[in-house]
Amino acid sequence: MVGAFRQGLKETGYVEGQNVAIEYRWAESHYERLPTLVADLLSRHVTVIAANAPAAVAAKAATTSTPVVFVTAADPVKIGFVASLNRPGGNLTGATLLSVELAPKKLQILHELVPTVRTVGLLVNATNPNAETQSRDLKVAAQDLGLQLHVLHASSESDFEKAFVAR
């Protein structure tokens, strides 16, 4: 993703090390680190923060003046990043993949492909801002399809085995 980010900047005339400096910060799925990482960036007086959804939550809480450009899988209006899609307001703007909104459709397609399945597992990272919306929407979709949905939680690689053993 970093390579694609750099390429996108280059295509618009920004080349790292020539006319733009990039300060990278990685939380490595430890979302509790994000407020400190954002505070560090703000103390360096960065011009803009590019963030995934969890980092955008921390940035939104930390600043109302530094621009934040986010990418999220959820509806940015629904999760409170922006006031509306056509007039975001505030200092956050970005792009959405709408994958949370497409998840019920994916469940429907799965049901059509394997109509004998009655129980489906959903593995979610509960610390992700999209987790609650995705789980809620999929529970409704599963109920409409007559399916039982088991929501399993894994916030790190070490949680996977525990999540699957629990079911």
Backbone as ProteinMPNN parsed JSONL, in Angstrom:
{"seq_chain_A": "MVGAFRQGLKETGYVEGQNVAIEYRWAESHYERLPTLVADLLSRHVTVIAANAPAAVAAKAATTSTPVVFVTAADPVKIGFVASLNRPGGNLTGATLLSVELAPKKLQILHELVPTVRTVGLLVNATNPNAETQSRDLKVAAQDLGLQLHVLHASSESDFEKAFVAR", "coords_chain_A": {"N_chain_A": [[0.821, -1.198, 0.0], [2.014, 1.181, 0.653], [3.692, 1.613, -1.491], [1.81, 2.051, -3.547], [0.661, 4.375, -2.552], [2.83, 6.157, -2.646], [3.205, 6.122, -5.435], [0.774, 7.237, -6.32], [1.039, 9.823, -5.255], [3.268, 10.632, -6.719], [2.224, 10.675, -9.304], [0.709, 12.93, -9.166], [2.549, 14.867, -8.964], [4.104, 14.961, -6.647], [6.995, 13.976, -5.088], [8.549, 11.852, -2.938], [11.135, 12.919, -0.852], [11.993, 14.766, -2.679], [10.108, 16.932, -3.236], [8.33, 16.598, -1.221], [7.944, 15.503, 2.12], [7.537, 12.586, 3.984], [6.211, 11.421, 6.956], [6.194, 8.479, 8.503], [4.09, 6.386, 10.472], [3.359, 3.534, 12.352], [0.954, 1.503, 13.802], [0.677, -1.167, 13.976], [-1.596, -2.855, 14.316], [-2.162, -2.35, 16.972], [-4.245, -0.572, 18.258], [-4.52, 1.054, 20.446], [-2.25, 2.538, 20.534], [-2.563, 4.572, 18.732], [-3.553, 7.286, 19.447], [-1.223, 8.414, 20.647], [0.614, 8.247, 18.54], [-0.602, 9.916, 16.638], [-0.573, 12.317, 18.078], [2.18, 12.747, 18.152], [2.715, 13.212, 15.427], [1.228, 15.572, 15.073], [2.631, 17.27, 16.78], [4.846, 17.68, 15.276], [3.976, 19.36, 13.394], [2.746, 18.564, 10.925], [1.548, 18.798, 7.545], [-0.642, 17.464, 6.519], [-2.567, 14.567, 7.407], [-2.569, 11.273, 6.423], [-4.662, 8.539, 6.661], [-5.772, 5.284, 7.782], [-8.988, 3.886, 8.692], [-9.094, 3.336, 11.623], [-6.92, 4.975, 12.496], [-7.82, 7.428, 11.611], [-9.945, 7.9, 13.32], [-8.582, 8.409, 15.711], [-7.15, 10.671, 14.878], [-9.216, 12.454, 14.311], [-10.207, 12.888, 16.854], [-8.066, 14.223, 17.933], [-7.477, 16.591, 16.524], [-8.866, 19.522, 15.025], [-8.045, 21.091, 13.074], [-5.799, 20.335, 11.46], [-5.694, 18.893, 8.271], [-7.172, 15.73, 7.519], [-6.926, 12.895, 5.641], [-8.681, 10.106, 4.833], [-9.114, 6.538, 4.419], [-11.643, 4.198, 4.301], [-13.616, 1.284, 5.027], [-16.194, 1.534, 5.603], [-19.306, 3.418, 5.705], [-18.603, 6.732, 5.697], [-20.197, 8.759, 6.746], [-22.003, 7.456, 8.409], [-20.266, 6.441, 10.372], [-19.394, 8.714, 11.517], [-17.288, 10.306, 10.533], [-17.595, 12.335, 8.638], [-19.946, 14.998, 7.846], [-21.641, 14.814, 5.608], [-21.628, 13.153, 2.395], [-21.399, 14.795, 0.13], [-20.808, 17.282, 1.213], [-18.485, 17.293, 3.252], [-17.515, 18.787, 5.467], [-15.776, 20.059, 8.395], [-12.439, 18.841, 9.138], [-11.869, 16.415, 7.973], [-11.675, 14.26, 5.193], [-12.097, 11.905, 2.525], [-11.958, 8.559, 1.194], [-14.208, 5.881, 0.546], [-14.61, 2.374, 0.61], [-16.902, 1.056, 0.729], [-17.29, -1.561, 1.634], [-18.437, -2.54, 3.959], [-21.125, -1.967, 3.583], [-21.569, -3.63, 1.44], [-21.315, -6.138, 2.49], [-23.716, -7.551, 3.438], [-24.785, -8.252, 0.922], [-22.795, -9.921, -0.049], [-23.101, -12.033, 1.75], [-25.629, -12.907, 0.994], [-25.053, -13.828, -1.61], [-23.269, -15.894, -0.953], [-25.083, -17.576, 0.347], [-26.753, -18.217, -1.808], [-24.947, -19.643, -3.4], [-24.267, -21.801, -1.764], [-26.746, -23.22, -0.706], [-27.497, -25.012, 1.305], [-26.181, -24.469, 3.621], [-26.547, -23.451, 6.957], [-25.423, -22.174, 9.082], [-23.177, -19.556, 9.643], [-19.95, -18.182, 10.028], [-18.542, -15.157, 11.253], [-15.685, -13.375, 11.266], [-14.357, -10.847, 13.112], [-12.532, -7.858, 13.824], [-12.747, -6.522, 16.755], [-11.8, -4.096, 17.664], [-11.771, -2.449, 15.533], [-13.229, 0.382, 13.969], [-15.313, -0.183, 12.206], [-16.404, -2.587, 12.955], [-18.699, -2.942, 14.655], [-20.847, -1.911, 13.118], [-20.671, -3.543, 10.826], [-21.1, -6.125, 11.948], [-23.689, -5.821, 13.032], [-25.242, -5.229, 10.712], [-24.819, -7.559, 9.227], [-25.931, -9.484, 10.919], [-28.651, -8.865, 10.747], [-29.044, -9.317, 7.981], [-28.423, -12.056, 7.877], [-30.461, -13.124, 9.466], [-32.685, -12.442, 7.879], [-32.214, -14.166, 5.784], [-32.571, -16.576, 6.937], [-30.453, -17.693, 8.292], [-28.005, -18.659, 10.748], [-25.803, -16.629, 12.439], [-22.57, -16.63, 13.625], [-20.585, -14.611, 15.477], [-17.241, -14.035, 15.658], [-14.4, -12.961, 17.451], [-11.304, -11.455, 16.812], [-8.545, -9.696, 17.425], [-5.901, -9.66, 16.937], [-3.222, -11.543, 15.436], [-2.631, -13.625, 17.173], [-5.073, -14.128, 18.322], [-6.635, -15.61, 16.581], [-6.657, -18.508, 16.638], [-7.814, -18.983, 19.161], [-10.332, -17.836, 18.747], [-11.487, -19.533, 16.808], [-11.423, -22.008, 18.087], [-13.184, -21.534, 20.113], [-15.676, -21.821, 18.937]], "CA_chain_A": [[0.0, 0.0, 0.0], [2.896, 2.34, 0.674], [4.121, 1.813, -2.872], [0.695, 2.663, -4.282], [0.535, 5.736, -2.026], [3.912, 6.941, -3.26], [2.93, 6.237, -6.872], [-0.294, 8.216, -6.47], [1.622, 11.145, -5.025], [4.151, 10.931, -7.853], [1.378, 10.995, -10.459], [0.185, 14.294, -8.988], [3.664, 15.797, -8.888], [4.79, 14.944, -5.361], [7.974, 12.896, -5.028], [9.161, 11.778, -1.611], [12.547, 13.26, -0.839], [12.253, 15.876, -3.6], [9.258, 18.077, -2.909], [7.439, 16.233, -0.124], [8.505, 14.62, 3.153], [6.484, 11.76, 4.579], [6.501, 10.883, 8.284], [5.418, 7.247, 8.648], [3.843, 5.854, 11.805], [2.638, 2.271, 12.252], [0.452, 0.998, 15.085], [0.778, -2.627, 13.89], [-2.852, -3.391, 14.876], [-2.291, -1.973, 18.387], [-4.975, 0.679, 18.096], [-4.349, 1.907, 21.623], [-1.088, 3.395, 20.265], [-2.872, 5.61, 17.749], [-3.548, 8.669, 19.954], [0.155, 8.87, 20.849], [1.225, 8.422, 17.22], [-1.186, 11.122, 16.05], [-0.042, 13.465, 18.831], [3.55, 12.961, 17.688], [2.638, 13.862, 14.109], [0.751, 16.949, 15.252], [3.71, 18.053, 17.387], [5.799, 17.956, 14.197], [3.281, 20.317, 12.532], [2.573, 18.023, 9.585], [0.59, 19.537, 6.728], [-1.83, 16.626, 6.358], [-2.436, 13.197, 7.897], [-3.248, 10.24, 5.627], [-4.939, 7.545, 7.689], [-6.836, 4.298, 7.644], [-10.127, 4.237, 9.556], [-8.77, 3.467, 13.046], [-6.07, 6.14, 12.711], [-8.648, 8.617, 11.387], [-10.706, 8.101, 14.562], [-7.661, 9.065, 16.647], [-6.833, 12.004, 14.355], [-10.399, 13.306, 14.48], [-10.28, 13.245, 18.274], [-6.917, 15.03, 18.325], [-7.334, 17.876, 15.832], [-9.94, 20.039, 14.172], [-7.446, 22.01, 12.105], [-4.943, 19.642, 10.492], [-6.485, 18.047, 7.374], [-7.013, 14.279, 7.616], [-7.465, 12.18, 4.485], [-8.857, 8.737, 5.299], [-9.727, 5.491, 3.613], [-12.418, 3.354, 5.198], [-14.491, 0.305, 4.399], [-17.557, 1.835, 6.049], [-19.911, 4.685, 5.304], [-17.984, 7.744, 6.568], [-21.241, 9.525, 7.433], [-22.537, 6.596, 9.46], [-19.312, 6.28, 11.477], [-19.132, 10.026, 12.099], [-16.111, 11.007, 10.018], [-18.016, 13.53, 7.896], [-21.364, 15.335, 7.98], [-22.314, 14.241, 4.439], [-20.663, 12.816, 1.346], [-21.163, 15.92, -0.784], [-20.246, 18.39, 1.987], [-17.978, 16.619, 4.442], [-17.332, 19.686, 6.606], [-14.655, 19.732, 9.276], [-11.105, 18.683, 8.568], [-11.696, 15.075, 7.445], [-12.224, 13.887, 3.896], [-11.443, 10.662, 2.135], [-12.587, 7.616, 0.279], [-14.792, 4.699, 1.157], [-14.671, 1.189, -0.235], [-18.271, 0.571, 0.927], [-17.327, -3.008, 1.829], [-19.379, -2.857, 5.032], [-22.447, -1.937, 2.985], [-21.671, -4.749, 0.512], [-21.228, -7.401, 3.216], [-24.959, -8.322, 3.36], [-24.92, -8.804, -0.428], [-21.873, -11.055, -0.114], [-23.735, -13.116, 2.497], [-26.698, -13.398, 0.131], [-24.424, -14.607, -2.685], [-22.806, -17.13, -0.327], [-26.279, -18.401, 0.584], [-27.197, -18.725, -3.109], [-23.969, -20.615, -3.866], [-24.308, -22.974, -0.889], [-28.039, -23.027, -0.029], [-27.705, -25.933, 2.429], [-25.515, -23.943, 4.82], [-27.46, -22.77, 7.871], [-24.643, -21.434, 10.067], [-22.053, -18.845, 9.036], [-19.097, -17.494, 10.983], [-18.025, -13.846, 10.88], [-14.516, -13.037, 12.061], [-14.207, -9.388, 13.127], [-11.601, -7.219, 14.747], [-13.648, -5.691, 17.562], [-11.242, -2.769, 17.891], [-11.928, -1.682, 14.298], [-14.444, 1.19, 14.038], [-16.357, -0.744, 11.353], [-16.82, -3.888, 13.459], [-20.065, -2.937, 15.172], [-21.762, -1.72, 11.992], [-20.63, -4.748, 9.998], [-21.738, -7.215, 12.68], [-25.12, -5.545, 13.126], [-25.853, -5.369, 9.389], [-24.784, -8.965, 8.818], [-26.897, -10.227, 11.725], [-29.964, -8.618, 10.133], [-29.063, -10.023, 6.7], [-28.466, -13.494, 8.153], [-31.812, -13.428, 9.936], [-33.566, -12.372, 6.708], [-31.948, -15.336, 4.943], [-32.799, -17.779, 7.727], [-29.148, -18.226, 8.684], [-27.481, -18.34, 12.075], [-24.495, -15.996, 12.303], [-21.71, -16.646, 14.804], [-19.586, -13.553, 15.394], [-16.006, -14.393, 16.348], [-13.546, -11.782, 17.594], [-9.85, -11.622, 16.79], [-7.944, -8.38, 17.227], [-4.503, -9.844, 16.546], [-2.955, -12.876, 14.895], [-2.665, -14.613, 18.254], [-6.467, -14.369, 18.707], [-7.334, -16.434, 15.6], [-6.884, -19.883, 17.091], [-8.781, -18.942, 20.267], [-11.656, -17.542, 18.193], [-12.03, -20.7, 16.124], [-11.609, -23.075, 19.066], [-14.371, -21.18, 20.907], [-16.872, -22.27, 18.226]], "C_chain_A": [[0.864, 1.261, 0.0], [3.377, 2.654, -0.74], [3.04, 2.482, -3.713], [0.493, 4.112, -3.834], [1.59, 6.643, -2.655], [3.661, 7.163, -4.745], [1.835, 7.262, -7.126], [0.198, 9.636, -6.25], [2.469, 11.568, -6.227], [3.34, 11.35, -9.077], [0.769, 12.388, -10.367], [1.299, 15.306, -8.739], [4.417, 15.844, -7.584], [5.703, 13.729, -5.283], [8.67, 12.95, -3.675], [10.664, 12.037, -1.713], [12.912, 14.396, -1.781], [11.423, 17.101, -3.224], [8.204, 17.754, -1.849], [8.188, 15.308, 0.837], [7.342, 13.862, 3.779], [6.992, 11.208, 5.899], [5.608, 9.658, 8.476], [5.273, 6.88, 10.116], [3.011, 4.59, 11.623], [2.209, 1.817, 13.638], [0.494, -0.53, 15.127], [-0.387, -3.323, 14.598], [-3.001, -3.167, 16.375], [-2.937, -0.591, 18.406], [-4.841, 1.616, 19.291], [-3.143, 2.843, 21.458], [-1.438, 4.619, 19.414], [-2.921, 7.027, 18.308], [-2.138, 9.228, 20.157], [0.843, 9.121, 19.508], [0.705, 9.679, 16.534], [-0.65, 12.363, 16.754], [1.39, 13.781, 18.402], [3.56, 13.661, 16.326], [2.214, 15.322, 14.243], [1.827, 17.831, 15.883], [4.781, 18.421, 16.362], [5.212, 18.919, 13.156], [3.193, 19.833, 11.083], [1.487, 18.808, 8.857], [-0.728, 18.786, 6.596], [-1.52, 15.249, 6.933], [-3.231, 12.296, 6.962], [-3.423, 9.048, 6.556], [-5.943, 6.503, 7.242], [-7.917, 4.646, 8.671], [-9.768, 4.33, 11.041], [-7.896, 4.687, 13.354], [-6.854, 7.434, 12.519], [-9.504, 8.925, 12.614], [-9.827, 8.857, 15.558], [-7.34, 10.485, 16.185], [-8.009, 12.957, 14.543], [-10.526, 13.78, 15.93], [-9.18, 14.233, 18.668], [-6.846, 16.41, 17.684], [-8.584, 18.241, 15.046], [-9.375, 20.959, 13.099], [-6.554, 21.325, 11.069], [-5.808, 18.761, 9.6], [-6.132, 16.568, 7.549], [-7.694, 13.671, 6.399], [-7.498, 10.706, 4.858], [-9.287, 7.817, 4.169], [-10.419, 4.576, 4.617], [-13.255, 2.373, 4.395], [-15.956, 0.611, 4.701], [-18.052, 3.146, 5.454], [-19.364, 5.769, 6.225], [-18.997, 8.642, 7.28], [-21.742, 8.726, 8.633], [-21.582, 6.467, 10.65], [-18.819, 7.619, 12.021], [-17.886, 10.746, 11.621], [-16.489, 12.331, 9.369], [-19.512, 13.745, 8.085], [-22.183, 14.763, 6.826], [-21.264, 13.95, 3.383], [-20.386, 13.996, 0.426], [-20.619, 17.16, -0.084], [-19.723, 17.824, 3.301], [-17.855, 17.504, 5.667], [-16.124, 19.271, 7.425], [-13.344, 19.581, 8.536], [-10.839, 17.277, 8.032], [-12.361, 14.943, 6.082], [-11.543, 12.6, 3.491], [-12.248, 9.843, 1.168], [-13.135, 6.436, 1.062], [-14.84, 3.575, 0.139], [-16.069, 0.569, -0.192], [-18.352, -0.939, 1.143], [-18.261, -3.407, 2.966], [-20.791, -2.918, 4.458], [-22.665, -3.11, 2.024], [-21.679, -6.106, 1.221], [-22.544, -8.181, 3.214], [-25.177, -8.948, 1.974], [-24.002, -10.009, -0.602], [-22.446, -12.266, 0.615], [-24.861, -13.734, 1.67], [-26.132, -14.271, -0.994], [-23.9, -15.931, -2.141], [-23.97, -18.089, -0.12], [-26.806, -18.991, -0.729], [-26.252, -19.801, -3.639], [-24.009, -21.921, -3.078], [-25.599, -22.903, -0.07], [-28.275, -23.952, 1.162], [-27.059, -25.443, 3.723], [-26.533, -23.176, 5.664], [-26.728, -21.912, 8.896], [-23.419, -20.845, 9.373], [-21.268, -18.156, 10.144], [-18.606, -16.175, 10.417], [-16.877, -13.524, 11.823], [-14.302, -11.539, 11.973], [-13.145, -8.977, 14.134], [-12.431, -6.207, 15.531], [-13.103, -4.3, 17.831], [-11.335, -1.887, 16.648], [-13.229, -0.89, 14.358], [-15.602, 0.641, 13.198], [-16.991, -2.003, 11.93], [-18.284, -3.916, 13.906], [-21.089, -2.818, 14.044], [-21.829, -2.977, 11.141], [-21.357, -5.9, 10.683], [-23.251, -7.031, 12.721], [-25.818, -5.774, 11.781], [-25.884, -6.822, 8.929], [-25.727, -9.831, 9.645], [-28.298, -10.075, 11.153], [-30.088, -9.388, 8.826], [-29.162, -11.532, 6.9], [-29.858, -13.912, 8.602], [-32.803, -13.428, 8.771], [-33.41, -13.588, 5.806], [-32.19, -16.655, 5.675], [-31.512, -18.458, 8.157], [-28.83, -17.84, 10.121], [-26.076, -17.795, 11.878], [-23.763, -16.046, 13.638], [-20.632, -15.593, 14.601], [-18.408, -13.941, 16.282], [-15.095, -13.172, 16.359], [-12.073, -12.166, 17.612], [-9.253, -10.258, 16.47], [-6.472, -8.464, 16.851], [-4.344, -11.275, 16.054], [-3.055, -13.949, 15.976], [-4.092, -14.944, 18.7], [-7.189, -15.343, 17.775], [-7.661, -17.827, 16.122], [-7.916, -19.924, 18.211], [-10.197, -18.708, 19.744], [-12.279, -18.778, 17.56], [-12.264, -21.865, 17.07], [-12.875, -22.81, 19.88], [-15.659, -21.642, 20.24], [-16.682, -23.687, 17.832]], "O_chain_A": [[0.49, 2.28, -0.581], [3.46, 3.817, -1.134], [3.331, 3.38, -4.503], [0.188, 4.978, -4.654], [1.292, 7.74, -3.129], [3.876, 8.261, -5.258], [1.947, 8.071, -8.047], [-0.186, 10.549, -6.98], [2.396, 12.708, -6.686], [3.725, 12.27, -9.799], [0.361, 12.959, -11.378], [1.043, 16.448, -8.356], [5.295, 16.691, -7.418], [5.246, 12.591, -5.396], [9.292, 13.949, -3.314], [11.361, 11.454, -2.543], [14.015, 14.937, -1.701], [11.964, 18.168, -2.932], [7.293, 18.547, -1.611], [8.963, 14.448, 0.418], [6.293, 14.439, 4.067], [8.062, 10.603, 5.962], [4.391, 9.794, 8.599], [6.206, 7.038, 10.905], [2.067, 4.573, 10.833], [3.031, 1.758, 14.552], [0.362, -1.122, 16.198], [-0.189, -4.257, 15.375], [-3.894, -3.75, 16.99], [-2.257, 0.425, 18.551], [-5.027, 2.826, 19.164], [-3.035, 3.837, 22.175], [-0.684, 5.592, 19.386], [-2.361, 7.924, 17.677], [-1.892, 10.399, 19.866], [1.574, 10.1, 19.359], [1.472, 10.422, 15.921], [-0.31, 13.35, 16.102], [1.768, 14.948, 18.301], [4.33, 14.596, 16.11], [2.784, 16.201, 13.597], [1.925, 19.014, 15.557], [5.536, 19.372, 16.565], [5.865, 19.251, 12.167], [3.51, 20.564, 10.145], [0.615, 19.408, 9.485], [-1.799, 19.392, 6.566], [-0.368, 14.814, 6.948], [-4.42, 12.52, 6.734], [-2.46, 8.591, 7.172], [-6.838, 6.775, 6.443], [-7.765, 5.601, 9.433], [-10.111, 5.329, 11.674], [-8.11, 5.36, 14.362], [-6.582, 8.429, 13.191], [-9.758, 10.092, 12.913], [-10.271, 9.825, 16.175], [-7.265, 11.401, 17.004], [-7.824, 14.123, 14.892], [-10.903, 14.922, 16.194], [-9.339, 14.991, 19.624], [-6.221, 17.313, 18.24], [-9.262, 17.383, 14.481], [-10.123, 21.538, 12.31], [-6.566, 21.716, 9.902], [-6.586, 17.955, 10.111], [-4.967, 16.202, 7.705], [-8.879, 13.898, 6.153], [-6.461, 10.118, 5.166], [-9.756, 8.255, 3.119], [-9.85, 4.226, 5.651], [-13.562, 2.609, 3.227], [-16.853, 0.007, 4.114], [-17.312, 3.875, 4.793], [-19.631, 5.735, 7.427], [-18.677, 9.227, 8.316], [-21.885, 9.259, 9.733], [-22.022, 6.394, 11.797], [-17.937, 7.66, 12.879], [-17.463, 11.714, 12.253], [-15.789, 13.331, 9.531], [-20.252, 12.823, 8.431], [-23.295, 14.279, 7.037], [-20.139, 14.443, 3.466], [-19.251, 14.18, -0.013], [-20.021, 18.013, -0.739], [-20.405, 17.86, 4.325], [-18.064, 17.041, 6.788], [-15.519, 18.232, 7.162], [-13.162, 20.125, 7.447], [-9.704, 16.966, 7.671], [-13.46, 15.448, 5.854], [-10.512, 12.24, 4.059], [-13.094, 10.349, 0.431], [-12.596, 6.047, 2.099], [-15.082, 3.803, -1.046], [-16.383, -0.327, -0.975], [-19.389, -1.54, 0.862], [-18.822, -4.503, 2.943], [-21.566, -3.811, 4.802], [-23.799, -3.538, 1.812], [-22.019, -7.118, 0.607], [-22.507, -9.393, 3.002], [-25.7, -10.058, 1.874], [-24.382, -11.001, -1.225], [-22.295, -13.397, 0.155], [-25.023, -14.955, 1.654], [-26.678, -15.333, -1.292], [-24.058, -16.972, -2.778], [-23.848, -19.285, -0.387], [-27.254, -20.138, -0.758], [-26.7, -20.766, -4.259], [-23.814, -23.003, -3.633], [-25.566, -22.57, 1.115], [-29.178, -23.695, 1.959], [-27.364, -25.953, 4.802], [-27.288, -22.353, 5.145], [-27.325, -21.028, 9.51], [-22.719, -21.527, 8.624], [-21.849, -17.613, 11.084], [-18.288, -16.085, 9.231], [-17.07, -13.413, 13.034], [-14.089, -11.007, 10.884], [-12.901, -9.647, 15.137], [-12.775, -5.147, 15.007], [-13.866, -3.404, 18.192], [-11.011, -0.701, 16.707], [-14.251, -1.442, 14.765], [-16.759, 0.973, 13.459], [-18.027, -2.445, 11.433], [-19.019, -4.839, 13.554], [-22.083, -3.544, 14.024], [-22.915, -3.427, 10.776], [-22.156, -6.585, 10.044], [-24.004, -7.974, 12.475], [-26.857, -6.432, 11.718], [-26.855, -7.266, 8.316], [-26.269, -10.811, 9.135], [-29.051, -11.047, 11.082], [-31.104, -10.037, 8.578], [-29.896, -12.21, 6.182], [-30.374, -14.94, 8.164], [-33.66, -14.307, 8.683], [-34.361, -13.996, 5.14], [-32.03, -17.728, 5.094], [-31.487, -19.671, 8.364], [-29.317, -16.835, 10.638], [-25.249, -18.428, 11.223], [-24.268, -15.567, 14.654], [-19.851, -15.678, 13.653], [-18.555, -14.147, 17.487], [-15.031, -12.433, 15.377], [-11.656, -13.076, 18.329], [-9.436, -9.732, 15.372], [-5.863, -7.458, 16.487], [-5.23, -12.11, 16.237], [-3.515, -15.059, 15.711], [-4.299, -15.942, 19.389], [-8.25, -15.855, 18.132], [-8.808, -18.27, 16.053], [-8.792, -20.789, 18.221], [-11.151, -19.31, 20.237], [-13.465, -19.045, 17.753], [-13.206, -22.635, 16.879], [-13.561, -23.747, 20.289], [-16.658, -21.839, 20.933], [-17.567, -24.281, 17.217]]}, "name": "protein", "num_of_chains": 1, "seq": "MVGAFRQGLKETGYVEGQNVAIEYRWAESHYERLPTLVADLLSRHVTVIAANAPAAVAAKAATTSTPVVFVTAADPVKIGFVASLNRPGGNLTGATLLSVELAPKKLQILHELVPTVRTVGLLVNATNPNAETQSRDLKVAAQDLGLQLHVLHASSESDFEKAFVAR"}
